[in-house]
Amino acid sequence: METGQRVKVSPELTGLGEWVEGLVIKIRKNPFLGIEIAIKDSLGRIFFGEEKYFKPL
């Protein structure tokens, strides 16, 4: 994944009832979790977490 890419984030991470689409705004290497991704959706909400919760579109 790369910054600017459209992805979906799992409801397990968001706590919402469905997958949320958004744009990747930041990718970083977390020494404890591995790769951590942050996205921003169309409503301006920001979600971030481990790479395993994100799927590219």
C-alpha positions in Angstrom: 0.0 0.0 0.0 1.0 3.6 -0.6 -0.2 7.1 0.4 -3.1 8.2 -1.7 -4.4 4.7 -2.4 -8.1 3.9 -1.9 -8.7 1.1 0.6 -11.4 -0.4 2.8 -11.0 -0.8 6.5 -12.5 -3.6 8.5 -15.4 -3.2 10.9 -13.3 -4.9 13.5 -11.1 -1.8 13.6 -13.7 0.9 13.2 -16.4 -0.6 15.4 -19.0 0.2 12.7 -21.3 -2.3 11.0 -19.7 -2.2 7.6 -16.4 -1.8 5.8 -15.4 1.9 5.4 -13.6 3.2 2.2 -11.0 5.9 2.4 -7.7 7.2 1.2 -4.4 6.3 2.9 -2.9 9.4 4.5 0.0 7.9 6.4 2.0 4.7 6.6 4.5 4.1 9.3 6.5 1.3 10.8 5.5 0.7 14.4 8.1 -1.2 16.3 5.5 -3.1 18.3 2.7 -3.7 15.7 4.6 -3.7 12.4 3.1 -1.6 9.6 0.5 0.9 10.7 -1.9 2.5 8.3 -4.0 5.7 8.7 -6.9 6.5 6.3 -9.4 9.4 6.0 -12.9 8.6 4.8 -15.3 10.9 2.9 -16.8 12.2 6.2 -13.4 13.3 7.4 -13.1 10.5 10.0 -9.6 9.1 10.5 -9.0 5.4 11.2 -5.6 3.8 11.9 -4.3 0.4 12.8 -2.4 -2.7 11.8 -2.1 -3.4 8.1 -4.1 -6.6 8.5 -7.4 -4.6 8.9 -7.0 -2.9 5.5 -7.8 -4.1 1.9 -6.9 -2.3 -1.3 -9.8 -1.5 -3.7 
